[in-house]
């Protein structure tokens, strides 16, 4: 999975014109959580970048939790919560959010 993530980040990390990449500060991400029993669902909203957005939910070892990078929702057991969320827009802009485990419970 790390190889796949590297390939995707390489693909989107350096693409796009300078004009598009100059607007990277406009890309914003927010999230909501829902707890049901031992499962936590994280719903992410991205805005301000260039659609489509790609979502990478990563565990503490930076392994991808979900292979569907177009899906902005992740459901996990409390023991396997994502540590990071990385959103990349189609212009190559990236925003990363580190989850605080206690805020997800």
C-alpha positions in Angstrom: 0.0 0.0 0.0 2.8 2.4 0.7 4.0 2.1 -2.9 0.5 2.9 -4.2 0.4 6.0 -1.9 3.8 7.1 -3.0 2.8 6.8 -6.6 -0.4 8.8 -6.1 1.2 11.5 -4.0 4.0 11.7 -6.7 1.4 12.0 -9.4 -0.6 14.7 -7.7 2.0 16.4 -5.6 3.9 18.0 -8.5 1.2 18.4 -11.1 -0.6 21.6 -12.0 0.5 25.0 -13.2 2.1 27.5 -10.9 -1.1 29.6 -11.2 -3.2 26.7 -9.8 -0.7 25.8 -7.1 -0.5 29.4 -5.9 -4.1 29.0 -4.8 -3.3 26.1 -2.5 -4.0 28.1 0.6 -7.7 28.1 -0.4 -8.0 24.3 0.0 -9.7 23.7 3.4 -10.7 20.5 5.0 -13.1 19.9 7.9 -14.5 16.7 9.4 -17.4 15.4 11.5 -17.4 12.1 13.5 -20.2 9.7 14.5 -19.7 7.0 17.1 -21.9 3.9 17.0 -20.8 1.2 19.4 -17.1 0.4 18.7 -17.2 2.0 15.2 -16.3 5.6 14.4 -17.3 7.2 11.1 -15.3 10.2 9.9 -16.9 12.3 7.2 -14.6 14.8 5.5 -15.6 18.0 3.7 -13.1 19.6 1.3 -13.6 23.0 -0.3 -11.7 25.8 -2.0 -9.5 23.7 -4.1 -9.9 22.3 -7.6 -12.2 19.3 -7.8 -12.1 16.4 -7.7 -10.5 15.8 -4.3 -8.6 12.7 -3.3 -8.8 11.5 0.3 -6.1 9.4 2.1 -6.9 8.1 5.5 -3.6 6.9 7.0 -2.9 4.8 10.1 -0.1 5.6 12.6 2.4 3.8 10.3 1.2 5.9 7.4 -0.5 2.9 5.7 -3.6 3.7 3.8 -6.8 2.5 5.6 -9.0 2.7 2.5 -8.1 2.1 -1.1 -11.0 4.2 -2.4 -9.3 7.6 -2.6 -12.4 9.3 -3.9 -14.4 8.4 -0.8 -14.6 11.1 1.8 -15.9 8.8 4.6 -13.9 6.3 6.7 -15.4 3.9 9.2 -13.0 2.2 11.6 -13.0 0.3 14.9 -11.8 2.4 17.8 -8.6 0.4 17.9 -7.7 1.1 14.3 -8.5 4.8 14.0 -6.8 6.9 11.3 -3.9 9.0 12.5 -3.7 11.4 9.5 -6.0 12.6 6.7 -4.4 13.9 3.6 -6.5 15.6 0.9 -5.1 16.4 -2.5 -7.0 18.3 -5.1 -6.7 17.8 -8.9 -4.3 20.8 -9.1 -1.8 19.1 -6.8 -2.6 21.1 -3.6 -2.3 19.1 -0.4 -3.7 19.7 3.1 -2.9 17.3 5.9 -4.8 16.9 9.2 -3.6 15.0 12.2 -6.4 13.4 14.2 -6.2 13.5 18.0 -7.4 10.1 19.1 -9.3 11.4 22.1 -11.2 13.9 19.9 -12.5 11.0 17.8 -13.9 9.0 20.7 
